[in-house]
Amino acid sequence: MIITGHDQSGTVVKVASVTSKTVARTASYYNADDMIFTYDGLWQQSTLADHRENLASFSDDTEATVSFTFEGTGFRWIGYRGRTQGIADVFINGEHVAEVDTYDSEAAFQQTLYEVSGLNKGEHTVTISVKGTSRPEAENQRIHVDGIEVINN
């Protein structure tokens, strides 16, 4: 969890970072504010009703990351696609596995942004990293995380 405040000019700044290692052990949905997530960098929350469970975390901070560990054979990253969205890198167990472009010309909530299955059954650590880049037509390079769904086949 990132604790933020405002500096004298009103800019949002990171004050502290709190981490925990909670593992998602059941095949279920975990929302962005669940204790399985560890956020690093500047992240904010959106409470729009269109987000799954009315909440998403988002960042356009270059190299901001969110990590989680789950027990299973795969996961789905659920989030938002739209004109303000950018590109993220996905790492599983330290290995870069995908570059995910979350841009769309139309707003689309609760979308599967990335999915993987068929991993060896066991614990896996995932990191989603904000690249700070986007398509030329994008208005920002923001990345949203509504949550993840753990797959355990």
C-alpha positions, 0 to 999 in steps of 0.5 A: 500500500502506498500512503500519499500526501500533498507537497506545498504546491499541491502535487500528490507525493509518496509519503510511505510504502507498506508491504505484506506477503499475503498469498492468494491461495484459492481460485477466486477474484481479488479486488485491487484493495486486497492484501495480496497486492503490493504497490510501489510508486505512485498509485491512486484509486478510482471509485467509479461504479463501472469498476468491478466492486466499484474500485480500481487502482491506477497509475501513470507513474513510469515504472510504478509496479503492482505485485502479487503472489498466487497459488494456482495455474494461472490468472486473469488481470481485470481492468480498464481500457480507454483513451487514457490508457498505456502499456504495461509489462507483465512478469511472472516469477521474474521473467518478462512474459508480455507487453500489454497495451490497454489503449482503446478508442472507447471506454471499456470497464471490467476487461480481461487485460491479460490472461495466462493458464497452464502454469505449473501448479504452485506459487507464482509471483506476478509483477505488472509494471507501468512502462510510461509509454502509450500509442501516439493516439492515447491521451495518457499512459495510465494503467488500471487494476480492478483486480485479478482472478486466480485460475486453478485447473 
